[in-house]
């Protein structure tokens, strides 16, 4: 049957793109066709339905005329079929299975320049990249534009995040809109989730190395019957339109389309991002020192101006008490006494009144590792090697690097320089003010998480981190990789009564004003707990303060919180509405997380539990008054089996967490 389907697809595509080369996915349901006639073009179909209409391919080079007509000088096909393991991910075992087609193209007319196209077809995804072979005139080349387009039928709705400038921390919300409503000067970030009849498509990139990061733009002139997205590479600062300067031979990043019948199937197919990145140098064992886990954090309720040695010692004690392996020292530990760290030209060494060595010694006694925050340009000006060598000597475990806010080629190279140097000194990296993930964490597992997400910290300033926003993230930003969302506040408020901390008269605590106007979070306490389980980040930064955590209902759900998983099973979900997921720990427990926007009461079948085993289940659910009081949490326990069905009530802007532990005989 599979061969019959494949033959039908090939006939259909051949009728669409004459003189075409076609590659099928292993299951025969995805087909990619490349045409050389009338310019380079590509087209994608899935399950017999058109996903991508014939769309343009190509690159433009500075000082070189446009490519002429091509012919195939050589065609190579191969099968990729391997299984690998990842202990720092949402599941342990990853299948990498695809068919690959490489077309070595040559211009028909002099000077017979060459360009390679490499396509991979997965069950549920398509990826391609350009290759610039070594050839006369390309010893050093400059790319001014990528000519790739993505053309979809009619005017589909999409979940898009939009930016007004190439300089951005990529922290905008994903909103459902027509692609055509994006202005000609607006940049569309990743992933772009396109809604087509009967299926959804996520556009993204992988293996962003020594190249410019990709945005999309809506074409200024749209065809009457379709909608076109164009590639927009971030230019080299002060060198526009130059985007990439490189030497041949050179490969571009992968341009990726993840496909599924619905948003849950997108999650099932997003391993492709990691699969398209090379494995780590020296193998996985070379990074066995990278340890995942949760971290306490000082910035959520206090901040730069109020950071002290004593405060940090208390936070270290709390991390040890909670079984969290880390504490993160944010801005304020070096630089000036007030408003420190926020700019270049600052020496990176502890303030005279901040005893970092005492903190590190105390943390070591408590079994807690220390992360420190750095402004990226201060790190660069002080010398990455010099600073990291000092951090290794002191026993620091990781560095949170902030405010890059760019994805041009220079900055992309800088990311790799940093993680390579960090690996040398056995330091983990958490990039903030960062561009979206592209799978770097496979090649460099010490790059354990990054921001590039509208996270919980923005609740200090705005009302935009809503339950609706949170319900978009599993299917949008988290589709690309881990995100440092900083979840877990126990200052829970419904949206109707929520006022950001900054608007309540207090942004930061400092030595002149010690009032405690606490930061808060939109959603119920159960909603906050669910995000801690459902959102992917091998380093989970838990935001709130010991005084608010201690003795509060729900704190036990965060004790020794797992941050990586042996397996993950999404159960249900709709973008912007709700999500539920079951996750298996490496010690045999199961965590269920549910959260959403509207209230619901449902019967939950426990079919995901193993046969013939009783489980102690602890339920952290919205309490009876949670619709009015967002802090109301009910904690109950019961014994269940696979045959059990349990009633779960979720309040508006609410959630639930259930922890299953195998019953001891």
C-alpha positions in Angstrom: 0.0 0.0 0.0 2.9 2.4 0.9 4.4 1.8 -2.6 1.1 2.5 -4.3 0.7 5.8 -2.3 4.2 6.8 -3.2 3.7 6.2 -6.9 0.5 8.2 -6.8 2.2 11.1 -5.1 5.1 11.0 -7.6 2.7 11.2 -10.6 0.8 14.0 -9.0 3.9 16.1 -8.3 5.4 15.4 -11.7 2.3 16.9 -13.2 2.8 20.0 -11.1 6.5 20.6 -11.6 7.8 19.4 -14.9 11.4 18.1 -15.0 11.4 17.6 -11.3 13.3 15.6 -8.7 11.2 14.1 -5.9 12.1 12.6 -2.5 9.6 10.8 -0.2 9.6 10.3 3.5 10.2 6.8 4.8 6.4 6.2 5.2 5.7 7.6 1.8 3.3 10.2 3.1 5.5 13.3 2.7 6.9 14.3 -0.7 9.3 17.1 -1.7 9.7 18.0 -5.3 12.5 20.3 -6.7 12.2 21.8 -10.1 15.0 23.4 -12.2 12.9 24.7 -15.0 12.1 28.5 -15.0 14.3 29.0 -11.9 14.8 26.8 -8.8 11.5 25.9 -7.0 10.3 23.5 -4.4 7.0 22.0 -3.4 5.7 19.9 -0.5 2.8 17.5 -0.2 1.6 15.4 2.7 -0.9 12.6 2.7 -1.8 13.6 -0.9 -2.6 17.2 0.1 -0.6 20.2 -1.0 1.2 21.8 1.9 3.5 24.1 0.0 2.8 25.4 -3.5 5.7 25.8 -5.9 8.0 28.3 -4.2 11.3 30.0 -5.1 14.8 28.9 -4.0 18.1 30.7 -4.3 20.7 33.0 -2.8 22.0 36.4 -3.9 25.7 37.3 -3.7 27.3 40.7 -3.5 29.1 41.6 -6.7 27.9 38.6 -8.6 25.1 38.4 -11.1 22.1 36.2 -10.5 22.4 32.5 -11.2 21.3 31.4 -14.6 19.5 28.1 -15.5 20.8 25.0 -13.7 21.3 21.4 -14.6 21.9 18.5 -12.3 25.6 17.6 -12.4 25.2 14.8 -9.8 22.4 13.4 -7.7 23.0 11.4 -4.5 20.4 9.7 -2.3 20.9 8.1 1.1 18.8 6.7 3.9 19.3 8.0 7.5 18.2 5.5 10.1 19.6 5.7 13.6 18.6 5.8 17.2 20.3 7.9 19.8 19.8 8.9 23.4 19.6 12.3 25.1 19.5 12.5 28.9 18.8 16.3 28.8 15.6 16.3 26.9 11.9 15.6 27.1 12.5 11.9 26.2 15.5 9.6 26.3 15.3 7.7 23.0 15.2 9.7 19.7 14.7 8.2 16.3 16.4 9.9 13.3 14.9 8.4 10.2 14.8 10.2 6.9 15.5 10.0 3.2 18.0 12.5 1.9 18.5 13.9 -1.6 21.5 15.9 -2.6 21.5 17.8 -5.9 24.8 19.2 -7.1 23.7 21.9 -9.6 25.8 23.6 -12.3 24.9 26.6 -14.4 24.3 25.6 -18.0 26.1 28.6 -19.3 29.6 30.0 -18.4 31.0 30.5 -15.9 29.2 27.3 -14.9 28.9 28.2 -11.2 27.8 25.5 -8.8 25.2 25.4 -6.0 24.1 22.4 -3.9 20.7 21.6 -2.5 20.3 19.0 0.2 16.8 17.9 1.1 15.6 15.5 3.8 12.1 14.0 4.1 11.0 12.7 7.5 7.7 11.2 8.5 6.2 14.5 9.5 8.9 17.0 8.5 10.9 18.4 5.6 14.3 20.2 5.8 16.6 21.6 3.2 19.8 23.6 3.1 22.0 25.2 0.5 25.6 24.3 -0.1 28.2 26.6 -1.7 30.9 24.4 -3.1 34.6 25.4 -3.4 34.9 27.1 -6.8 36.6 30.1 -8.4 35.2 33.4 -7.2 33.8 32.0 -4.0 37.0 31.8 -2.0 35.4 34.6 0.1 31.7 35.5 -0.6 29.1 37.8 0.8 25.4 36.9 0.8 23.0 39.9 0.6 19.7 38.0 0.4 18.2 34.6 0.7 15.6 34.2 -2.1 13.7 31.3 -0.5 9.9 31.7 -0.3 7.1 29.7 1.3 3.9 29.9 -0.7 0.6 28.7 0.7 -2.8 28.3 -0.8 -5.3 31.2 -0.4 -4.9 33.3 2.9 -4.3 30.9 5.8 -4.5 32.0 9.4 -1.3 31.5 11.4 0.2 31.9 14.9 2.8 34.5 14.5 5.2 36.5 16.6 6.1 39.8 14.9 9.0 42.2 15.5 9.7 45.7 14.2 13.5 45.5 14.1 16.3 43.0 13.6 17.5 43.9 17.1 15.2 42.0 19.4 15.2 39.7 22.4 12.5 37.6 20.6 10.0 37.8 23.5 6.8 38.8 21.8 3.5 36.9 22.1 2.2 34.5 19.4 -1.1 35.8 18.0 -3.5 34.2 15.5 -3.8 36.3 12.4 -3.6 36.4 8.7 -0.1 36.4 7.3 -1.1 39.3 5.0 -1.8 41.5 8.0 2.0 41.6 8.8 3.3 44.9 7.4 6.0 45.1 4.8 8.5 46.3 7.4 7.6 43.7 10.1 9.7 40.6 10.8 8.0 37.4 11.6 9.8 35.2 14.1 10.0 31.5 14.7 8.2 29.2 14.6 5.5 30.4 12.3 2.5 28.0 12.7 0.5 27.9 9.5 -3.1 26.5 9.7 -4.0 24.6 6.5 -7.1 22.5 5.9 -6.7 19.3 8.0 -3.1 20.0 9.1 -0.8 22.4 10.7 2.8 23.4 9.6 5.6 25.0 11.7 8.3 26.9 9.9 11.7 27.1 11.6 15.4 26.6 11.2 18.0 24.2 12.6 21.8 24.1 12.9 22.3 27.9 12.8 26.1 28.0 12.7 28.3 30.7 11.1 25.4 32.2 9.3 22.7 34.9 9.8 19.6 34.0 11.7 16.4 33.8 9.7 13.2 35.8 10.0 10.2 35.7 7.6 8.5 38.6 5.9 5.1 38.7 4.2 5.7 39.5 0.5 4.9 43.1 -0.3 2.8 42.0 -3.3 0.7 38.9 -2.7 -0.7 36.6 -5.5 -4.5 36.6 -5.8 -4.8 32.9 -5.0 -2.0 32.4 -2.4 0.1 33.9 0.3 3.9 34.1 0.2 6.4 34.4 3.0 9.9 35.5 2.1 13.2 34.9 3.8 14.8 37.8 5.7 18.3 37.3 7.0 19.5 39.5 9.8 22.1 41.9 8.3 25.6 42.4 9.7 25.4 45.5 12.0 26.3 48.7 10.1 26.8 46.7 6.9 23.3 46.3 5.4 22.5 44.6 3.0 25.5 42.3 3.7 24.1 39.3 5.8 26.8 36.6 5.6 30.5 36.7 4.9 32.0 33.2 4.5 34.4 31.0 2.6 33.4 28.1 0.3 32.8 25.3 0.9 30.0 26.3 3.2 26.6 25.0 4.2 23.6 27.1 5.3 21.4 26.3 8.2 18.5 23.9 7.6 15.1 25.4 6.6 12.6 23.2 8.4 8.9 22.5 8.0 7.3 20.4 10.8 3.9 19.0 9.8 1.0 17.3 11.6 -2.7 16.7 11.5 -3.0 19.0 14.6 -0.8 20.8 17.1 -0.2 17.6 19.1 1.3 15.9 16.1 3.7 18.9 15.7 5.0 18.1 19.1 5.5 14.5 18.2 7.5 15.5 15.1 9.8 18.2 16.5 12.7 15.9 17.3 13.8 16.9 13.8 15.3 20.1 15.2 17.9 18.1 17.2 18.3 15.5 14.5 19.5 18.2 12.1 22.3 19.2 14.4 25.6 17.3 14.6 26.4 15.3 17.7 28.8 16.8 20.3 32.5 16.7 19.7 33.9 13.8 21.7 30.4 12.2 22.0 27.8 12.5 24.7 30.3 11.2 27.3 32.4 14.4 26.9 29.5 16.3 28.5 28.7 13.9 31.4 29.5 16.8 33.8 26.4 18.7 32.6 23.8 18.2 35.3 20.2 19.3 34.9 18.0 20.5 37.8 16.0 23.4 39.3 17.5 26.6 40.6 16.4 29.2 43.1 16.7 32.8 41.9 17.1 36.2 43.6 15.7 38.6 41.0 11.9 37.9 41.1 11.1 39.8 44.3 14.3 41.6 45.0 16.8 42.5 42.4 20.1 44.1 41.5 19.9 47.0 43.9 19.2 44.9 47.0 21.5 41.9 46.4 23.7 41.1 49.4 25.9 38.3 50.6 23.4 37.4 53.4 20.5 37.3 51.1 22.3 35.0 48.7 23.4 32.7 51.6 19.7 32.4 52.5 18.7 31.5 48.9 21.4 28.8 48.8 20.0 27.4 52.1 16.5 27.3 50.6 17.7 25.6 47.4 19.4 22.9 49.6 16.2 22.6 51.6 14.1 22.1 48.4 16.5 19.6 46.8 17.3 22.0 44.0 20.9 21.6 42.8 21.5 25.3 41.9 21.1 28.9 42.9 21.3 31.7 40.3 22.9 35.0 41.3 21.4 37.6 39.0 22.6 41.1 38.3 24.2 43.1 41.0 27.1 40.9 42.2 29.7 42.9 40.2 30.0 46.4 38.8 28.5 49.5 40.5 26.7 49.5 43.8 23.4 50.8 42.2 21.9 49.8 38.9 25.0 47.6 38.2 25.8 45.4 35.2 23.7 47.2 32.6 26.3 48.0 30.0 29.8 47.5 28.7 33.1 48.5 30.3 32.5 47.0 33.7 35.1 44.7 35.3 33.7 41.3 36.1 34.8 40.6 39.7 32.7 40.7 42.9 31.7 44.0 44.4 33.8 44.8 47.5 30.7 44.3 49.7 29.7 41.1 48.0 31.6 38.0 49.3 31.3 35.6 46.4 34.0 33.3 47.7 32.1 32.9 51.0 28.9 32.1 49.1 30.7 29.5 46.9 32.2 27.8 50.0 28.8 27.7 51.8 27.1 26.5 48.6 29.6 23.7 48.3 29.0 22.6 51.8 25.2 22.5 51.1 25.6 20.6 47.8 24.3 23.6 45.8 26.0 24.8 42.6 26.1 28.5 41.8 25.2 30.2 38.5 26.2 33.9 37.9 24.7 36.5 35.6 26.8 38.5 33.1 26.1 41.2 30.6 27.3 39.8 27.3 29.4 42.8 26.3 31.1 43.0 29.7 32.0 39.4 29.3 33.4 40.0 25.8 35.4 43.1 26.9 36.9 41.3 29.9 37.8 38.3 27.7 35.6 35.2 27.6 38.6 32.9 28.2 39.9 35.0 31.1 36.5 35.2 32.8 35.6 31.6 32.3 39.0 30.4 33.6 38.4 32.5 36.7 34.9 31.1 37.1 36.2 27.5 36.8 38.8 28.2 39.4 36.2 29.6 41.8 33.9 26.5 41.3 31.1 28.3 39.5 28.8 25.9 37.6 27.1 28.0 35.1 26.8 31.5 33.5 23.5 33.3 32.6 24.5 35.6 29.7 22.1 38.5 28.8 21.1 41.3 26.5 22.6 40.1 23.2 19.3 40.8 21.4 20.6 40.0 18.0 20.9 37.0 15.6 23.3 38.4 12.9 26.2 36.3 11.8 28.7 37.9 14.2 26.5 37.2 17.2 25.8 33.6 16.0 29.5 33.1 15.8 29.8 34.6 19.3 27.3 32.1 20.8 29.5 29.2 19.5 32.7 30.9 20.8 31.1 31.2 24.2 29.7 27.6 24.5 33.0 26.1 23.2 35.0 28.1 25.7 32.5 27.2 28.5 32.8 23.5 27.6 36.5 23.8 28.0 36.1 25.1 31.5 33.1 22.8 32.3 30.6 25.7 32.6 27.0 25.5 31.6 25.4 28.3 29.7 21.9 29.9 29.8 21.5 32.6 27.1 19.1 35.4 27.9 18.2 38.2 25.6 18.7 35.4 23.1 17.5 34.3 19.7 15.3 31.3 19.3 16.7 27.7 19.7 17.9 25.9 16.6 19.2 22.7 18.2 22.6 24.0 19.5 21.9 22.0 22.7 22.6 18.7 20.8 26.1 19.8 19.7 26.8 21.7 22.9 24.8 20.1 25.7 26.4 22.6 28.1 24.1 25.2 26.4 21.4 23.8 28.7 18.6 26.4 28.1 18.0 29.8 26.8 15.4 32.6 26.9 14.0 34.0 23.6 10.6 33.7 25.2 8.1 36.0 26.8 8.5 34.6 30.3 7.2 35.0 33.8 9.6 37.9 34.6 7.5 40.1 32.4 4.7 39.8 35.0 6.7 42.4 37.0 6.0 45.0 34.3 3.0 44.0 32.1 -0.3 42.0 32.0 0.8 40.1 28.9 1.9 36.8 30.4 -1.6 35.6 30.5 -3.0 32.0 30.6 -3.8 32.4 26.9 -0.2 33.2 26.2 1.0 30.3 28.3 -1.3 28.0 26.4 0.3 29.0 23.1 3.8 28.2 24.2 3.9 24.4 24.1 2.9 24.5 20.4 5.0 27.5 19.4 8.2 28.6 21.2 8.7 25.3 23.1 8.4 23.5 19.7 12.0 24.8 19.0 13.6 23.7 22.2 14.0 24.5 26.0 13.0 27.9 27.3 13.9 29.6 30.6 10.3 30.8 31.4 11.1 31.2 35.1 7.8 29.7 36.3 6.4 28.9 39.8 5.2 32.0 41.5 2.9 31.5 44.5 1.7 35.1 44.2 -1.3 34.0 42.2 -4.0 36.3 40.8 -6.7 36.1 38.2 -6.3 38.4 35.2 -9.2 40.6 36.3 -7.5 41.6 39.5 -3.8 41.4 38.4 -1.7 44.5 38.6 2.0 44.3 37.7 4.5 44.9 40.5 5.8 48.0 38.8 2.4 49.7 38.7 1.9 49.0 42.4 4.6 51.5 43.3 7.6 49.2 43.6 9.8 47.7 41.0 12.9 46.7 42.9 13.7 46.5 46.6 16.7 48.6 47.6 18.4 50.0 50.6 16.3 53.2 50.7 12.9 51.4 50.3 12.5 48.0 51.9 8.8 47.7 51.4 7.8 44.3 50.1 5.4 44.8 47.2 5.7 41.2 45.8 5.8 40.3 42.2 2.8 38.1 41.2 1.7 35.8 38.4 -1.6 35.5 36.4 -3.4 32.2 36.9 -4.2 29.9 39.8 -1.6 28.2 42.1 -2.4 24.9 40.3 -1.8 26.7 36.9 1.6 27.9 38.2 2.6 24.4 39.3 1.5 22.9 36.0 3.8 25.2 34.0 6.7 24.0 36.1 6.1 20.5 34.9 4.8 21.1 31.3 7.4 23.6 30.1 10.8 22.2 28.9 14.0 23.5 30.5 16.7 21.2 31.8 17.6 24.2 34.0 14.3 25.2 35.6 14.6 28.7 37.2 11.9 28.8 39.9 11.0 32.4 40.5 9.6 32.9 43.9 10.9 33.8 47.4 11.5 31.4 50.3 9.2 33.4 52.6 6.3 32.9 50.1 7.1 29.3 49.4 7.7 27.9 52.9 4.6 26.4 54.4 2.4 27.2 51.4 0.1 24.6 49.9 1.7 23.1 46.8 5.3 23.5 47.8 5.8 19.7 47.9 5.1 19.5 44.2 8.3 21.5 43.6 10.6 19.6 46.0 13.3 17.9 44.0 11.5 18.9 40.8 12.5 16.8 37.8 13.6 18.9 34.8 14.5 16.2 32.2 12.3 13.2 31.4 12.6 9.6 30.3 9.5 10.0 28.2 6.8 12.6 27.4 3.3 11.9 26.2 1.1 14.9 25.2 -2.5 14.0 25.9 -4.6 16.9 24.6 -4.2 20.5 23.6 -5.3 23.4 21.4 -3.1 26.4 20.8 -4.0 29.3 23.0 -6.6 27.3 24.9 -5.3 24.3 26.9 -2.6 21.6 27.2 -2.2 18.4 29.1 0.9 16.1 29.2 2.2 13.1 31.1 6.0 12.8 31.8 8.0 9.9 33.1 11.0 10.4 35.4 14.1 8.4 35.3 13.3 7.0 38.8 9.9 5.6 37.6 7.4 8.3 38.7 4.9 9.9 36.4 3.9 13.6 36.4 0.6 14.8 34.8 0.2 18.5 34.1 -3.0 20.2 32.9 -3.5 23.9 32.3 -5.8 26.1 30.3 -7.8 29.3 30.0 -11.4 28.3 30.6 -12.7 26.2 33.4 -13.4 22.5 32.8 -14.4 19.4 34.7 -13.5 16.1 33.1 -13.0 12.4 33.8 -9.4 11.5 33.3 -8.7 7.9 32.2 -5.3 6.6 33.4 -4.5 4.4 30.4 -0.9 5.6 30.5 -0.1 3.7 33.7 1.5 0.3 33.4 -0.6 -2.8 33.8 -1.1 -4.6 37.1 0.4 -1.9 39.4 -1.0 0.2 42.1 0.1 3.9 42.3 0.0 6.5 45.1 -1.4 9.6 43.3 -1.0 13.0 44.8 -3.4 15.6 43.3 -2.6 19.3 43.3 -5.8 20.8 41.9 -7.7 24.1 41.9 -9.6 24.4 45.2 -13.4 24.9 45.5 -12.9 28.7 45.7 -10.1 29.0 43.0 -12.4 30.7 40.5 -12.4 33.7 42.9 -9.2 33.1 44.9 -6.4 32.1 42.6 -4.3 30.9 45.6 -6.8 28.3 46.6 -5.3 24.8 46.1 -6.6 21.4 47.0 -4.1 18.6 47.8 -5.5 15.1 47.9 -4.1 11.6 47.6 -5.6 8.3 46.5 -4.5 4.9 45.3 -5.1 4.3 41.5 -4.5 1.7 38.8 -4.5 1.8 35.0 -8.2 1.0 35.1 -9.1 4.0 37.4 -10.9 7.1 36.2 -10.5 10.2 38.2 -12.5 13.5 38.2 -10.3 16.6 37.7 -11.8 20.1 38.1 -9.8 23.0 36.5 -10.9 26.5 37.4 -10.8 29.4 34.9 -7.1 30.2 34.3 -6.4 27.1 36.3 -4.6 23.8 36.1 -3.6 20.6 37.9 -0.6 18.5 38.7 -0.8 14.8 39.6 2.3 12.9 40.8 2.1 9.1 40.5 4.5 7.0 42.6 4.5 3.2 42.3 3.0 1.8 45.5 5.5 -0.1 47.6 4.6 -3.8 48.3 
